[in-house]
């Protein structure tokens, strides 16, 4: 991604410091995901949480590596 546009909804995969307003933030653009039209902020926020949970269960806890089959 090279730029964003005002009015677009984005989900950042990081936790901003508490002192930053939640209406804007500076971050690495590789950590931004566009939120599709019709998807709420709450629903969009659930996707990275679910993927992080899967990764933790399969890789960290179960020890799966690339090429392993369930």
N, C-alpha and C positions, 0 to 999 in steps of 0.2 A: 504494500500500500504506500502510495506517495503522499496522499493528502486526505483530509476528511472535509466534510462540508457542514456548515452550520445547519442545524435542524435534523441531521441524521442521528439516530440513536445507536450508541456504542456500548459495549460491555467490556470493561478493562479487567484483565486477569491479574490484578494486583490489588493490594489493600492500601489506599492512600492514607497518609498521616491524618490524624483526627482534626488537625487545624485547617485542612484544605476544605473549601466549600465543595459540595458534591455536585455542583452544576458544571464544573470544569476541572481539569487536571492535566498535567503534563506527564506523559509516559512514553515508553518505547512503542511505536506504532505496531510492532510485531505482537504486542500483547492486547491488541484491540480486536474485538469481533463485532461485526455489524449485527444489529438486532433486526430480524426480518419483520416486515409490516405484519401487524396482527398478533405479534407475540409480545406479551407483557414483559416489563423489566424483571418481575419476579420469576416468570417462567424461563426467561433467558438466563437468569443467574443460576438456575438449577442445573443447566447443562454442564458447566465446568465442575460443579460440585460432584455431580454423578460420575464424571470421568475421573476426577481425582480419587474418588472412593474406589472405583474399579481398579485403577492403577495401584493404589495402596494394597488392596486385597490380593491382586494377582501377582504383582511384582515384588512388593515389599514383604508381604506376609507369606505368600505361597512360594516365592522364589522363581516364578516363571521368567524365562528369558526368550529372546527372539527365536522363533521356530518351534517353541513348545506348543503342544496341542492340549486342549482341555479334554 
